[in-house]
Amino acid sequence: MSKKGIIILMLFFLFPLLAYGMRGMRCPEGIISCGDSQSTVLEKCGSPESSIQLGTKTYRLVKRGYEREITVVLEEWSYNLGHGKFTRILYFEGGVLKSIELGKRIE
């Protein structure tokens, strides 16, 4: 297979990983992943370098003819993993980890 063909094949398999972001992160006390609670993240990774409350999100739930609204808090936590590594930015919705993204590289 040509060099060009190998590169195209690698991009084909790696693109979904890049498009959907990271699903997990290694911490000193274990691995965290989307769906984990804030308390689990704190237990495994320690306190974040920074945390920001981004706002709230309201959901409208209808069950058996009964309607109610639930408002959850949206938060962003940042972890500095050290020199030469990328900062990890964690997004929480209602205390549940929804996504992990790469931030700036620490020089």
N, C-alpha and C positions, 0 to 999 in steps of 0.2 A: 504494500500500500504506500502511496506517495506521502510525502511530508504534509502536503496540503490536505489530503484526505484524512490523515490522522488528526490534524488540527480541527477540521470540520466535525469529525466524529466526537472529539473531546468537548467542543462547544455544545454540540447537540445534547450530550449527557449532563454537562455542567450548568447549562442555562436554567433549568428548573430550580436548581439550588440557589442561584443568584436572584432569580425572579421572586421567589417566595421568602427570602431571608433565612435567617438561622432558626433552627428549631430547638437548639439546646446550647448550653454553655458549661464548661468545666469550671468548678469552684474548688477552693481548698477542702471543703468537706463533702464533695460529691458533685453530681451533674444535675443541673436544673433544666427544665424544658417547659414549653408552652403548656398552660393548664395548671402549673404549680401555683400555690398560694404565696402571698407576700411573706408569710411566716416561714414557709419552707425555704424561700430564697434567702431570707435573713439568716436562717440556721445554717445553710450550706455555703453562702457567699459572704456573710457578714454585712455590715452597714454599707450602703452605697456612698460613693464620693459626693454625690449630690442627688437630691430628689426634688421634683417639681410637680405641683398639682396643676394639671392642664385644664381642668374644668370638670364638667359632669355630662353624663349622657342619660337620657330618659327613655325607658322602654315601656311600651303599652302592651300589657298581657291580657288576653281574653281566654277564660276557661269556664266552660259550662254556663255561659251567659253572664258571668261575673267579670267585670273589667277593672283593672287596676294599673297604676303606673309605678314603675320602680326606677329610681334615680341612683346611678352608680358614679363613683369618683374615678376619674382618669388621671393616672400618674405616670411620670417618667423618672426612672432611676438610671444613674450612670455609674459604671465601674471602670476604674483605671487598672488595667492588668499589668502595667509596668512599661519600662523603657523599650521602645522598638515595637510595641504591640498596639493594636487598635483598641480604643475605648469601646465598651459594650453598652448599648443603650437599651434598657428594658422598659416595655410599655405594659402597664397594668390597667385593667378595667374591672372595677368592683373588687379589687384585691386579688385578681387572678391574672397571671402572666399571659399576655396575648401575643407579644412578639419580641424578638431580640434582633437588634440591628447593630451594624458596625458604625462607630463614630470616627473621630480623628485619630490618626496615628500619633502616639506619644514619642516625641523626639528626645 
